[in-house]
Amino acid sequence: MPQRLRTEARCTDASAGLRSRTVDLRSRGRNPDEVNFAPGKRPQERLRVSSTAVAGRTVVTVVGEIDHETAGRLGDDLKAAVLSGARRVEVDFSRVGFCDCAGLNVLLAARIHCQGLGVGFSVSGPVAPAVARLFRLADTDALLLVSQAA
């Protein structure tokens, strides 16, 4: 039986107040399975990661969006930070506007890796409301987040 090509895709547009919309892919001449709903931005452009090491502490600064396309890059950078010999890895999430479950899984895997090596691990903020909600719903906020009062 021939495979039927999808001609529409549904997405949630955060800039439109999380309203769902239908996009007609035929009019754009694209394969529906290859559509990127952040137009003009390739995955490597949606995420910037940098690290700074000082006195056994590595701060990994993350800027942008973390989703299934960008989570691998974050994971690689966190792994490099852990293996750099740091006694503590702090992930600065104050400039992350979006993080989905793929990003959360990367953070949890990095935390477990750090624990196995005796390295401290935390996420600092303040985090965006959507990120805080993800952490709260997954009951990982206490595991990952540094208290803002400290």
Secondary structure, 3 states (H helix, E strand, C coil): CCCCCCCEEEEEEHHHCCEEEEEECHHHCCCHHHCCCCCCCCHHHHEEEEEEEECCEEEEEEEEEECCCCHHHHHHHHHHHHHCCCCEEEEEEEEEEEECHHHHHHHHHHHHHHHHHCCEEEEECCCCHHHHHHHHHCCCHHHHECCCCC
